[in-house]
Amino acid sequence: MNMNWGKKIVLTMAVFMLFILGLGAYMLSKQGNDTLVESNYYEKGLIYDEEYDARENTFLEHAEPVITINPNQLVLQLKDSANYSLVLMRPSNAKADQHFSGKTIGLSHLILLERKAKDKGIWLLDLKWKTHNKSYQFKKSITL
């Protein structure tokens, strides 16, 4: 089959258009799966001042938790007894995010988490706690 340059241009344009349509369909199928954008960003924006004050309390009172990572556990130690809420977020997979809450354990004010079910790699730790009617917040990237 002999093709002249006009047919080659039309064929090239058709292949390019199919490529663009396929790429568009792929992007639409992946929409909503972005783990870097939170679904409740508007609500989080409304409580930004509360979170800022909690982080500021942590900084000003030197209340950052002591983090120890051993082969079996992730151990967080607070300065005082507290009720806490902890979120471990996996940047590469939002479905692996884990939520914990409770009260610190013992006189050392510990939070103990098992490492067995956690994927290895980078995790974002978001710890919020309340003690003596004061709110605190601590965020850090950790590697398990």
C-alpha positions in Angstrom: 0.0 0.0 0.0 1.4 3.3 -1.1 0.7 6.3 1.2 1.3 9.9 0.3 2.2 12.6 2.7 -1.4 13.8 3.2 -2.5 10.3 4.4 0.5 10.2 6.8 -0.5 13.5 8.4 -4.1 12.4 8.8 -3.0 9.1 10.3 -0.5 10.8 12.7 -3.3 13.2 13.8 -5.7 10.4 14.4 -3.1 8.4 16.5 -2.3 11.6 18.5 -6.0 12.3 19.1 -6.5 8.7 20.3 -3.5 9.1 22.7 -5.0 12.3 24.1 -8.4 10.7 24.6 -6.9 7.7 26.3 -4.8 9.9 28.6 -7.9 12.0 29.5 -9.9 8.8 30.3 -7.1 7.6 32.5 -6.9 10.9 34.4 -10.7 10.9 34.9 -10.5 7.3 36.3 -7.9 8.3 38.8 -9.7 11.5 40.0 -10.5 11.5 43.7 -7.7 9.1 44.6 -5.1 11.8 45.4 -3.8 11.1 48.9 -2.1 14.5 49.1 -5.3 16.4 49.2 -7.6 16.0 52.2 -11.3 15.6 51.6 -12.2 17.8 54.6 -9.8 20.7 53.9 -12.5 23.3 54.3 -13.4 22.2 57.8 -9.7 22.0 58.7 -9.3 25.6 57.6 -12.0 26.8 59.9 -10.2 25.3 63.0 -6.8 26.5 61.9 -6.5 29.0 64.8 -7.2 26.2 67.4 -4.5 24.0 65.8 -2.1 26.9 65.7 -2.6 27.7 69.4 -2.2 24.0 70.3 1.1 23.8 68.3 2.3 27.1 69.9 1.5 25.6 73.4 3.7 22.6 72.6 6.5 24.8 71.5 6.4 27.4 74.2 6.1 24.8 77.1 8.7 22.5 75.6 6.1 19.7 75.6 7.2 17.8 72.5 6.8 14.1 73.1 9.9 11.9 73.2 9.6 9.3 70.4 11.3 5.9 70.6 11.1 3.4 67.8 12.1 -0.1 68.5 11.5 -3.3 66.5 8.2 -4.1 68.1 6.7 -0.8 69.2 6.4 2.9 68.6 6.6 4.6 72.0 5.6 8.2 72.6 6.2 9.8 76.0 4.4 13.0 77.1 5.3 15.3 80.0 2.0 14.9 81.8 -0.9 12.5 81.9 -3.3 13.3 79.0 -6.1 12.2 76.8 -4.8 12.0 73.2 -5.8 11.5 69.7 -3.2 10.2 67.3 -3.3 9.8 63.5 -0.5 8.0 61.6 -0.8 9.0 57.9 0.9 7.1 55.1 1.6 9.7 52.3 1.7 7.0 49.6 -1.5 5.3 50.6 -4.4 7.0 52.4 -6.1 3.7 53.0 -3.3 2.7 55.4 -3.9 5.7 57.7 -4.5 4.7 61.3 -6.3 6.5 64.1 -5.8 6.0 67.8 -7.2 7.7 70.9 -7.1 7.1 74.7 -5.3 8.1 77.8 -1.6 7.9 78.5 -0.3 4.8 80.4 1.5 4.8 83.7 3.7 7.3 85.6 5.8 7.8 82.5 2.8 9.0 80.5 3.3 6.7 77.6 1.5 6.0 74.3 2.4 2.5 73.0 1.7 1.3 69.5 2.5 -2.1 67.9 4.6 -1.9 64.7 3.7 -5.3 63.3 0.8 -4.2 61.1 2.5 -1.0 59.8 4.1 -0.7 56.5 7.8 0.2 56.5 8.6 3.7 55.3 7.7 7.2 56.0 4.6 8.0 58.1 3.3 11.4 59.2 2.5 11.5 62.9 -0.2 14.0 64.1 -0.6 13.9 67.9 -3.2 16.0 69.7 -3.6 15.9 73.4 -5.2 17.7 76.3 -3.9 18.1 79.8 -4.8 20.6 82.5 -7.5 22.0 80.2 -4.9 23.0 77.7 -4.6 21.7 74.1 -1.4 20.6 72.5 -0.5 19.4 69.0 2.7 17.8 67.6 3.3 16.8 63.9 6.4 15.0 62.7 7.5 12.8 59.9 8.8 9.4 61.1 10.3 6.4 59.4 9.2 2.9 60.6 
